[in-house]
Amino acid sequence: MLGVLLFALASLSHAERDFLVDSVWLESKIDDPDMVLLEVRYHPHRYYTVGHIPGAVQVQRFKDLGDNRAVPLMRFPSKADFQSTLRGWGVNNDSRVVIYDDSRTALASRVYFLLELYGFDMSRVKILQGGTIEWTAFNELSKDKAKVNPGNVTLKPANPRLFVEWEDVYEDVLSRRDPDVVLLDARPQDMYTGEVIRHTVRGGHIPGAVNIVSLEGTDGQSQKWLSNEKLAYLYRSIPKDKRVYVYCHDGFRMSLAYMQLKKLGYKDVRLYNGGWSHWGNELTLPVVEGEEPYDAEYAL
């Protein structure tokens, strides 16, 4: 009896993380009247010039997924603004939402995270593996704008266990050196070290951050995720019993890291609202350059 119970619990745990689908699955659901298909292109004009999966609604990755009145721009949108955006996409409380992109699911992951942040039923949300590459292997794209009936979705207040602000990072990582917190920088290594400066006036990383490049958990050609075994190896340095704070520069790579850690079974992962676009532009906040989490000044 105990064995049956453990098997059931394991199956449930797997199902909760089973948010990736393929084009065969999408083809079987494409005519479902309750489905809302969302496309997030890296370059939004390609929705019209290259085309999109038939019926897909365009998501503009900056305007629709950030706080357009904030500095930096990619802080999380307010509940009211994101709810209005979702309704404009035709999303209802009982909609089945499927998201895809052309960027190895990094952009789709931002949409997924925002839906979870504001309390949408995540059992109804899927991400298409391989995005446009997967779909066009056997199907064509459309250049016709999707027809949308306004939705009536109602969101909940932001879940405080899913995000942190800069004060939390400063307090828990720099000041208290909390051993139960890991700070993860999901950007490319050359941005972490400060060799490349992009999106901010300073290069480097937040003192104490370890660097794991979330895009390395995906295949650049197929746009699909690597196996669970390879993902686990990528994140092998982060214990599952730690609280993980994640950041990148504009909110997409950190959302991908969030999704990858979620799939691997990490229980407490929180995204830094504003990320490096905030920290790197605040000249009074400390920065470390190089490959180590701390330099000589902050390692003391």
HELIX and SHEET records of a PDB file:
HELIX    1   1 LEU A    2  GLU A   16  1                                  15    
HELIX    2   2 SER A   23  LYS A   29  1                                   7    
HELIX    3   3 ARG A   46  THR A   49  1                                   4    
HELIX    4   4 LYS A   79  GLY A   88  1                                  10    
HELIX    5   5 ALA A  106  LEU A  117  1                                  12    
HELIX    6   6 MET A  122  ARG A  124  5                                   3    
HELIX    7   7 GLY A  131  THR A  136  1                                   6    
HELIX    8   8 TRP A  166  VAL A  169  1                                   4    
HELIX    9   9 TYR A  170  SER A  175  3                                   6    
HELIX   10  10 GLN A  189  THR A  193  1                                   5    
HELIX   11  11 SER A  214  GLY A  217  5                                   4    
HELIX   12  12 ASN A  228  LEU A  234  1                                   7    
HELIX   13  13 ARG A  253  LEU A  264  1                                  12    
HELIX   14  14 GLY A  275  TRP A  279  1                                   5    
HELIX   15  15 ALA A  296  ALA A  299  1                                   4    
SHEET    1   A 5 LEU A  20  VAL A  21  0                                        
SHEET    2   A 5 VAL A 125  LEU A 128  1                                        
SHEET    3   A 5 ARG A  96  ASP A 101  1                                        
SHEET    4   A 5 MET A  35  VAL A  40  1                                        
SHEET    5   A 5 VAL A  57  VAL A  59  1                                        
SHEET    1   B 5 PHE A 163  VAL A 164  0                                        
SHEET    2   B 5 VAL A 269  TYR A 272  1                                        
SHEET    3   B 5 ARG A 243  TYR A 247  1                                        
SHEET    4   B 5 VAL A 181  ASP A 185  1                                        
SHEET    5   B 5 VAL A 210  ASN A 211  1                                        
END                                                                             
